[in-house]
Structure formats: structure tokens, C-alpha cells
Amino acid sequence: MAKYRGSRGSLSQGGVIVGSAFTKGTRAQGQTSHTFDGNGATLNGVVRPGDRFTVAGDAQQYTVVTGGVIGAGVANEVVVTFTPAIVPGGGWADNAAVTFVSNSMSQIRAFEVELERPYIEGTVMGDNGQTGTLDIPRARGRITALLDYADLKQKALIDQVKSGTDEVALALTLVISSGKHIWLDAFCPRARVNAQIGQLIPVEFDFQSEGGLSTSFNWN
Amino acid sequence: MAKFRGSKGNLTIGGNSVANLSSWEFEIERPHIDGTDMGDNGVEGTLDIPRGRGRARVKLDKTDTAQAAMLDQLVANTDPTPLAAVFLIATGKSINCNVLATRGSIVANIGQYITADIDLVSDGAITMPWA
């Protein structure tokens, strides 16, 4: 069985695309959804709300509204909705290259995630051993990085902690290896910065899951 | 008397051997029910039904059927079906029970393999065959 070195891991605040994406078929001006595929090659990963991309021949940058796990329906394909609507009068050509903006967070040293389903005991008189069931799943974790507020992905987590507004959960993708991800929506309730003589300044982000986890493992 | 090396151990979940297994542990408990009465010259009581909790430490690989069974149970919201577990000490010697996966802690660090610690609780009877 495979083993995965921590040094090969990474973390994205958003989706992760493995391979090269292309438009599947043409799409007319004004449309807000389309299918992307690998144009005959392997494409996998996860497309998350907030991811940004451009299409060859179109100067507009688009933002994903809904995406999903690539290949969850049809292999090497994902259906994406986006905003704004397609701008060019001629729309998009078939097999046009789709370039996603990287969501990779810089200077990651470590990450950990704890998945939990609280145990609900259901033992009754007469049972010959403890019995029960499991409650809804939840996850919490920690990301350790070298502090750099100029990194927009670190900034998004730090800004969520120091803001006083109602927050929208952030998309996190923990990359184990190429094509192997743990992804979830999460809030960042805590960021801890520790400065010491003789060391680079690290930051630890705690995160707490928001919503379901049933598809959180993408393991291609 | 025999002694048993950890490196000879194993863990199966749902009939499948857990790959990349670094260690397992299992704690069996029968809670004490105090029945001491006035006039007793020492604590007296009995034991309640047995319960167990365990932990499997692996190098993460969800391609493995047994690891996947435990991890899938952790992220689902469906009523779980207990998994048959055999904590093997040596051939013919094991701790057997059904289990539910309650927690999985996945850690990635530079310089190490990515690991997962998966906590399990027993469901129903616990047996300990010792051939």
C-alpha cells in the first residue's frame, strides 16, 4: 500500500485541479454554466465556490459559483456554474484551455484534521455488551505555516478571525498527494502567531467544519 | 510463558487486513458497580457489561479497503453498520468485537509520512479467542 510523505502535501484555500482543463463543447455568450474536461487526458481534483478561472480567447476572469469533485459524475469532467455570464459575443470555443488561478497557501509546515462522529450510547438492559450509534460528522483541524499576510490565502483565514461580521465558511482542500484530497468547508476561529528569537515566525490556524463531510475524501 | 511481539500483530476490519498499520491498542472495561453496605469491612460490588475502545494508527492510504471502511463511516451521516474487528496478537489469539469508528486524526508533517489515528468503540459482545 502507498505511503505519503508529509513534505509532498500542500493546502489550498479553495479547489485543486490536477491536470489541464478544457471546455467541453462550445458555449454561447450569456451562459453561466459549462462542462470542463481533460480533452482526452486525465483530469481530477475539486472545483470549489470562489475559484477563479479564465478561458483561452476570453480576457474575462470568472468566479465559480458551484463546482464539485471532478469525475464524481462522468470521469475527468466537472460541471461548473460561474459569474459573470460568458462575455465574448462569440462565446467559448470547444477545447479551449481553462486556466484556474492557484489557491495554494504558501509556506505550509504542517496540517492536521480530526474527523469525529460523537458516540450515542444505546445500551439497554439485557445487552451483553455496549451498543450504540454515531451522530453527525464534524471535523476540526490545524494548519501550521510561516506567517505571510501578503499571501492572499493566509490573509483570508486571518481576516475571518479578526472580522466582526457574520462569516461565510471558507473552502479548504488538504492535499495528501496528487489527486488525493480531503476537502471541506470550514470556519477559522483562531489564529496564533508566535515570534521568538532565532526562529521564523509561524502562524497556527485552527479550523472547524461547516456542513456535511460525506464526499470529503477525493482519492484518485 | 509466551510473549508476543507487536510486529507480529495485525488488525482486520470488516474481514480485511488494515494496510500500513503501525500500531493498535484496545482497552476493555467493565465498570464497577458499588454494592457496599454499612457494616462491610471492605468495598464490595459487581461488574457491569463490558465495553471496549480501541485505536488504530496507520500511514494514511484510503485505497486500502479496511482504512476506507473506517474513514467512510466517519464522514457519513447515515446510521452506521458496526464493522467486524479482529485485533490479532498472534495466530489463533485475538480480541474480537464489532466496532464503530468515532474519531480519525490525520496529521501531515514535513519529514514524516502522513498518518491517521482512528478511534473505535465496541458494539455488542467482546470475545477473546486464545488457541
HADDOCK unambig.tbl for C-alpha pairs under 7 A between the chains (distance, minus, plus):
assign (segid A and resid 1 and name CA) (segid B and resid 19 and name CA) 6.38 0.50 0.50
assign (segid A and resid 1 and name CA) (segid B and resid 20 and name CA) 6.62 0.50 0.50
assign (segid A and resid 2 and name CA) (segid B and resid 61 and name CA) 6.21 0.50 0.50
assign (segid A and resid 3 and name CA) (segid B and resid 59 and name CA) 6.00 0.50 0.50
assign (segid A and resid 3 and name CA) (segid B and resid 60 and name CA) 6.61 0.50 0.50
assign (segid A and resid 3 and name CA) (segid B and resid 61 and name CA) 6.54 0.50 0.50
assign (segid A and resid 3 and name CA) (segid B and resid 113 and name CA) 6.51 0.50 0.50
assign (segid A and resid 4 and name CA) (segid B and resid 113 and name CA) 5.29 0.50 0.50
assign (segid A and resid 4 and name CA) (segid B and resid 114 and name CA) 5.53 0.50 0.50
assign (segid A and resid 5 and name CA) (segid B and resid 112 and name CA) 5.71 0.50 0.50
assign (segid A and resid 5 and name CA) (segid B and resid 113 and name CA) 4.18 0.50 0.50
assign (segid A and resid 5 and name CA) (segid B and resid 114 and name CA) 5.80 0.50 0.50
assign (segid A and resid 6 and name CA) (segid B and resid 108 and name CA) 4.68 0.50 0.50
assign (segid A and resid 6 and name CA) (segid B and resid 109 and name CA) 4.63 0.50 0.50
assign (segid A and resid 6 and name CA) (segid B and resid 110 and name CA) 4.76 0.50 0.50
assign (segid A and resid 6 and name CA) (segid B and resid 111 and name CA) 6.27 0.50 0.50
assign (segid A and resid 6 and name CA) (segid B and resid 112 and name CA) 5.43 0.50 0.50
assign (segid A and resid 6 and name CA) (segid B and resid 113 and name CA) 5.33 0.50 0.50
assign (segid A and resid 6 and name CA) (segid B and resid 114 and name CA) 5.31 0.50 0.50
assign (segid A and resid 7 and name CA) (segid B and resid 109 and name CA) 6.65 0.50 0.50
assign (segid A and resid 7 and name CA) (segid B and resid 110 and name CA) 4.36 0.50 0.50
assign (segid A and resid 7 and name CA) (segid B and resid 111 and name CA) 6.13 0.50 0.50
assign (segid A and resid 109 and name CA) (segid B and resid 109 and name CA) 6.67 0.50 0.50
assign (segid A and resid 109 and name CA) (segid B and resid 110 and name CA) 6.46 0.50 0.50
assign (segid A and resid 110 and name CA) (segid B and resid 108 and name CA) 5.48 0.50 0.50
assign (segid A and resid 110 and name CA) (segid B and resid 109 and name CA) 4.64 0.50 0.50
assign (segid A and resid 110 and name CA) (segid B and resid 110 and name CA) 6.61 0.50 0.50
assign (segid A and resid 111 and name CA) (segid B and resid 107 and name CA) 6.01 0.50 0.50
assign (segid A and resid 111 and name CA) (segid B and resid 108 and name CA) 5.31 0.50 0.50
assign (segid A and resid 111 and name CA) (segid B and resid 109 and name CA) 6.82 0.50 0.50
assign (segid A and resid 112 and name CA) (segid B and resid 106 and name CA) 5.33 0.50 0.50
assign (segid A and resid 112 and name CA) (segid B and resid 107 and name CA) 4.16 0.50 0.50
assign (segid A and resid 112 and name CA) (segid B and resid 108 and name CA) 6.02 0.50 0.50
assign (segid A and resid 113 and name CA) (segid B and resid 105 and name CA) 5.73 0.50 0.50
assign (segid A and resid 113 and name CA) (segid B and resid 106 and name CA) 5.19 0.50 0.50
assign (segid A and resid 113 and name CA) (segid B and resid 107 and name CA) 6.57 0.50 0.50
assign (segid A and resid 114 and name CA) (segid B and resid 103 and name CA) 6.83 0.50 0.50
assign (segid A and resid 114 and name CA) (segid B and resid 104 and name CA) 5.39 0.50 0.50
assign (segid A and resid 114 and name CA) (segid B and resid 105 and name CA) 4.07 0.50 0.50
assign (segid A and resid 114 and name CA) (segid B and resid 106 and name CA) 6.09 0.50 0.50
assign (segid A and resid 115 and name CA) (segid B and resid 74 and name CA) 6.40 0.50 0.50
assign (segid A and resid 115 and name CA) (segid B and resid 103 and name CA) 5.42 0.50 0.50
assign (segid A and resid 115 and name CA) (segid B and resid 104 and name CA) 4.88 0.50 0.50
assign (segid A and resid 115 and name CA) (segid B and resid 105 and name CA) 6.21 0.50 0.50
assign (segid A and resid 116 and name CA) (segid B and resid 74 and name CA) 6.20 0.50 0.50
assign (segid A and resid 116 and name CA) (segid B and resid 102 and name CA) 5.58 0.50 0.50
assign (segid A and resid 116 and name CA) (segid B and resid 103 and name CA) 4.23 0.50 0.50
assign (segid A and resid 116 and name CA) (segid B and resid 104 and name CA) 6.36 0.50 0.50
assign (segid A and resid 117 and name CA) (segid B and resid 74 and name CA) 5.93 0.50 0.50
assign (segid A and resid 117 and name CA) (segid B and resid 102 and name CA) 4.95 0.50 0.50
assign (segid A and resid 117 and name CA) (segid B and resid 103 and name CA) 6.27 0.50 0.50
assign (segid A and resid 118 and name CA) (segid B and resid 102 and name CA) 6.09 0.50 0.50
assign (segid A and resid 119 and name CA) (segid B and resid 102 and name CA) 6.37 0.50 0.50
assign (segid A and resid 128 and name CA) (segid B and resid 49 and name CA) 6.20 0.50 0.50
assign (segid A and resid 128 and name CA) (segid B and resid 124 and name CA) 6.30 0.50 0.50
assign (segid A and resid 128 and name CA) (segid B and resid 125 and name CA) 5.60 0.50 0.50
assign (segid A and resid 129 and name CA) (segid B and resid 49 and name CA) 5.44 0.50 0.50
assign (segid A and resid 129 and name CA) (segid B and resid 50 and name CA) 5.36 0.50 0.50
assign (segid A and resid 129 and name CA) (segid B and resid 51 and name CA) 6.10 0.50 0.50
assign (segid A and resid 129 and name CA) (segid B and resid 123 and name CA) 6.70 0.50 0.50
assign (segid A and resid 129 and name CA) (segid B and resid 124 and name CA) 4.12 0.50 0.50
assign (segid A and resid 129 and name CA) (segid B and resid 125 and name CA) 4.49 0.50 0.50
assign (segid A and resid 130 and name CA) (segid B and resid 49 and name CA) 6.82 0.50 0.50
assign (segid A and resid 130 and name CA) (segid B and resid 50 and name CA) 6.55 0.50 0.50
assign (segid A and resid 130 and name CA) (segid B and resid 51 and name CA) 5.32 0.50 0.50
assign (segid A and resid 130 and name CA) (segid B and resid 122 and name CA) 6.79 0.50 0.50
assign (segid A and resid 130 and name CA) (segid B and resid 123 and name CA) 5.51 0.50 0.50
assign (segid A and resid 130 and name CA) (segid B and resid 124 and name CA) 5.20 0.50 0.50
assign (segid A and resid 131 and name CA) (segid B and resid 123 and name CA) 4.56 0.50 0.50
assign (segid A and resid 131 and name CA) (segid B and resid 124 and name CA) 5.34 0.50 0.50
assign (segid A and resid 132 and name CA) (segid B and resid 123 and name CA) 6.67 0.50 0.50
assign (segid A and resid 133 and name CA) (segid B and resid 79 and name CA) 6.92 0.50 0.50
assign (segid A and resid 133 and name CA) (segid B and resid 80 and name CA) 6.51 0.50 0.50
assign (segid A and resid 134 and name CA) (segid B and resid 79 and name CA) 6.92 0.50 0.50
assign (segid A and resid 134 and name CA) (segid B and resid 80 and name CA) 6.60 0.50 0.50
assign (segid A and resid 136 and name CA) (segid B and resid 77 and name CA) 5.23 0.50 0.50
assign (segid A and resid 137 and name CA) (segid B and resid 74 and name CA) 6.32 0.50 0.50
assign (segid A and resid 137 and name CA) (segid B and resid 75 and name CA) 5.54 0.50 0.50
assign (segid A and resid 137 and name CA) (segid B and resid 76 and name CA) 6.58 0.50 0.50
assign (segid A and resid 137 and name CA) (segid B and resid 77 and name CA) 6.32 0.50 0.50
assign (segid A and resid 213 and name CA) (segid B and resid 75 and name CA) 4.98 0.50 0.50
assign (segid A and resid 213 and name CA) (segid B and resid 76 and name CA) 6.62 0.50 0.50
assign (segid A and resid 214 and name CA) (segid B and resid 75 and name CA) 4.87 0.50 0.50
assign (segid A and resid 214 and name CA) (segid B and resid 76 and name CA) 4.72 0.50 0.50
assign (segid A and resid 219 and name CA) (segid B and resid 62 and name CA) 6.93 0.50 0.50
